[in-house]
Amino acid sequence: MRSQYYTFESKVITLRKSGKTYGEIRKIIGRSIPKSTLSYWCRNVPLPPEYSNKIKLLNIANSEKGRRIALEVNKVKRKQYLDNLIKRNKYLSPLLSNQNIAKVALAMLYLGEGAKWKSNPGLLLGNSDPDVIKIYIKLLQKCYNIPLKEMHARVLYRADQDINFLTGFWSRITQIPKYNFYKTKPDPRTVGKKTKNKDYRGVCVVTCRGAEIQLELDIIAKMFLQT
């Protein structure tokens, strides 16, 4: 047994002199020798000059591999977390088929994002998030049966953006026809400034009749504040 270890020790020292790492040595000799033993055998072995660079490159590669693995693990965990949230709250979605509950949801949305009576005697809500605009229109139609042909829109945009492209984009999102979009001018404060967010499509402002509706939504929201 001791002679066998001497043989392994000799091979290890030879491999170490050539610049092999302990992990590479284990693979070559096919033995899972403890690192402490390898370190002891090679304590006086001079390493080649290029060994330091090799270790640096290996550390970088291992670090990148570790990051990739961590990203994949986090993706899986996040998906599981989101799936859990969906499962836990799935029962809420059908509740919006009830017009009264939908009206409460609309009142809360308008409280946060809509223009109030003092600034606009009618319904007006603007947002840069397409989902917010789609939910608003869907709730308006469900609660008050306002047809799309009676809705108008305008796009608030930056100076380096193409208004024709933006109008087409928001027309597809809202299903409001292009001829119902008001003409607008770019924000003068953005002249000479590049838009950093490539996904930014401006702010879509949806307007329609409904001074009485706006007041009703305001009252519903205030009723919840008083409870």
N, C-alpha and C positions, 0 to 999 in steps of 0.2 A: 504493500500500500504506500509506504514511504517512498519507494523507488518510483512508483507511478506519479506521486506528487512532484518529485524532483524532475521528472520528464515534463509534466505540465508547467512547472515553474520555469524551466528552460525555454519552453515554447512561448510562455507569457512574456518573459524578458525580451526575447527576440522580437516578438510582435510589438512590444511597447517601444523598443528602440526605433522601430520603423515608423512610429508615430500613430499607432492604433489606440483608440480609446478603449476603456475597460469594457464598454458595451460591445464594441466590435470584436475584442479579444474573446469574450464569452461565446459569441456566435461562431467564430472561426474554430475554436477548440471544442465546441459543442458541450461545454460544461458550465453549470451555473455556480461558479466559484464566487464566494462572498467578496464584495468590494474591498473589505478590510484586508482580506488575504492577498488580493491582487496588489493593493497599495503597499503592503509590507514587502512582497516580492520585488516590487519595482521601485522601492524607496531610493535606490542609488542609481537608477537608470537615467541617463541623459536623454532628453527629448530633442528631436530635430527642430531647427529654427521655425519651420512652417507650421508646427503643431499649434502654436498660439492662435494663428489666423484660422486654422481649421476649427478650433473650439469656438471662436467667435462666430463663424459661419453656421456651425451646428446650433449654437444658442439662438441665433436669429431665426433659423429654420424651425426649431422647436417652439420658439415663441409665436411665430406666425401660425404654426400648426395648432398650438394651444388656443390661439384666438379664434381660429376657424371652428374648432371643436366647441369652444364656449358659445360662439354665435349660434351654431346649430342646436346646442342644448337649450339655449335661451329661447330660440324660435319654437321649439317643441313645447317648452314650459308655457310660453305665452299663448300658444294655440290652445293648450289644455285649459289655461286660465280663462281665455275668452269663450271657449266652448262651454265651460262651466257657467259663466255669466249668462250666456244665451239660454242654456237649459233652465237656469234658475228663474229667468224672467220671461220665458216664452209665453206664459199664461197671460201676460199683460197685453200683448199685441191684439188679440181679438176684442179686448175691451173698447178699443177705439171705434169699433163698429157701432157702439152706442153713441148717438149724436150728442148727448149731454156730456159724456166723458170727453169726447172729441172737442167740444166747445171749451171745456176747462183747459185742455192741452193748448188750444189755440190762444186762449186768454193769457196763459203763462208765457207762451212764445212771443206774443205781441207785447206783453209787459216788458220783456227784455230787449226786443229788437225793433219794435214798431214805433212810428212817430205818434205823438200824442196830440190831442185836440188843439192845444194852444199853438202848435207848430204846423199842423196840417189837418184841416177839417175833412177828413176822409181816411181811407185805409192806405197806409204807406209803410212798407217794410223793405229794408235793404240789407244785403249780406254778401260776402265774397265766397261763402260756402254753398255749393250747389245743393247739398242735401238739405240745408236749412230752408232755402227757397222752395225746393220741391215739397217739403213737409208743409210749409206755410200755404202753398197753393192747394195742396190736397185737402188740408183741413178747412180752408175757405170754401171749397166746392162742396165738401161734405156737410158742413154746418149751415151754410147760407146759400148753397146752390148757385154761386156766381159763375157764369160761363167764362171760358178763356177769352172769348171775343170781346168781353167787357173789361178785360184786364189790360193795362198798359205797363210798359217798363222803360227804363233807361239804364245805361251803363256808365258808371263813374270809372274813369280809367286814367292811366299815366300817359305822359307825352310820347313815350317811345313805343306805345302799343297801337295795334291796328284795330280801329273801331269796327270795321266791317267784319273782321274775324270774330271779335268779341260779341257782336250782335248775333252773328250766326250761332256761336257757341251757346249763348244764353237763350236764344230762341229754341234751340233743340232741348235744352234742359227744362225750360218752363212750358214748352209747347205754345207759347204766346207767339202769334205770327209777327214777322219782322216789321210789317207796316204798322204795328201797334207799339213800336219802339220809338221813343222820342229822340230827337237828335241832341247830342251833347258835345261839349268841348272837353279836352283833357285838362287835368289839374295843372294850372300854370306853375305851381310850386315844384313840379317834377321835370320841368324843361331842362335838358342837359344832364339829367340824372338817369342812369341805367337801372332798369328793373332787375333786381337780383334774383327774385323768386321766379323761375321759369314757368311754374304752374299757376302763377297769379293771373286770374282772368278778370280783374276789375271787380267792382261791386255792382251787383244787379239790384235795382230798386223797382219793386212791383207796386203799382198803384191801381186803385179802382174806387168806384163809388162806395159809400158806406159810412157816412158820419154817424148814423144811428148804431151801426154795428161796432164802430170803434168805441163809442160810449158804453155799449153793452159789455164789450170785452174788458174795458177799464173797470166797470162796476164788479164784474165777476172776479177779477184779480184782487180788487180791494176787499171784497167779501172774504176772501181767503186770508188776507192780511189781518183782518179783524177777528178771525176765529182763534 
